[in-house]
Amino acid sequence: QVQLVESGGGLVQPGGSLRLSCAASGSRATMYVLGWYRQAPGKERELVASIYNRFASQVADSVKDRFAISRDEARNVAFLQMNSLKPEDTAVYYCYAKFRGATEPSSWGQGTQVTVSS
């Protein structure tokens, strides 16, 4: 079982930036895909980005020109850099871990609120 600890998030004005972190620990944590979903009130959960290593990552088309995902493989921490934030990016962002090849995440972070508002 992988344990996840999220950090980052908060209130930012439109056009601002935030960086989320997700630290993974536990047995075979390096073998897991890390990423984020987000969920806004009244909306379905949306996959934002995921990363296995620097050669295997993806970012949702809806945000790929503004968000980037990276991973410090030595510390097993994933980062979601969010730039040019818009009010519609407001949501709770949940870090997850999924064993490579699995269909569903096996671990979730506690969630962090991102609010984009002037």
Buried (B, 14 or more C-beta within 10 A) or exposed (E): EBEBEBBBBEEBEEEBEBBBBBBBEEEEBEEBBBBBBBBBEEEEEBEBBBBBEEEEBBBBEEBEEBBBBBBEEEEBBBBBBBBEBEEEBBBBBBBBBBBEEEEEBEBBBEBBEBBBEE
